[in-house]
Amino acid sequence: MNLDNHNSKCNEVNDIIASFPGIDTPMICLHTFSNSITDPGIRGTDLASWLSDWHSDKWVAVCEAIDELIEEGAVAFLDDGNIYPTGYQGAIPQLM
């Protein structure tokens, strides 16, 4: 991924996390690529495995963007797998 695409993907992923605090990585991937990935109707680790198997390039791009955001201190990845904007203290909205 070139630098411009990488920065764009980080910004897009950060925007999704800000809009859906507590979202997990597989759902971020579905949101990010909603125009090219049909939601298979599974969630959590099953969705992560499916994305890794069937859409590995997109899965890796989202994971790399999240890693970068964590390194920058922009987001926090919790033990339960949910991701929040750094400093988030509000309610957790429901996803799909």
C-alpha positions, -999 to +999 in steps of 0.1 A: +000+000+000+015+033-009+018+061+016-012+082+003-035+051+003-022+041+037-029+076+052-063+076+035-072+041+049-060+052+084-083+083+082-112+062+070-107+036+097-103+063+124-136+079+112-154+046+115-141+040+150-151+076+160-186+069+146-189+035+163-169+034+195-165-002+206-165-016+171-144-046+164-119-051+136-140-074+115-169-049+115-145-021+107-134-041+076-171-046+066-178-009+070-146+001+051-153-021+022-191-022+022-191-015-016-170-046-024-177-071+004-212-086+009-220-090+046-220-128+052-241-124+084-215-137+108-197-118+135-167-118+158-140-143+153-160-162+126-162-130+106-125-123+111-116-158+098-139-154+068-124-120+059-089-134+063-097-163+040-119-146+014-107-110+014-072-111+028-059-080+010-087-059+025-084-076+059-047-069+060-052-032+050-076-026+078-054-044+104-024-024+093-044+009+096-056-001+131-020-010+141-009+024+129-037+042+148-028+023+180+009+032+176-001+069+171-022+068+202-054+076+183-073+045+194-073+019+221-077-018+215-092-035+245-089-070+257-125-078+245-115-069+210-134-037+208-117-005+197-124+030+210-111+065+202-085+075+228-102+092+257-137+080+248-160+081+278-195+081+263-222+055+257-215+026+234-238+026+203-253-006+190-240-019+157-263-036+132 
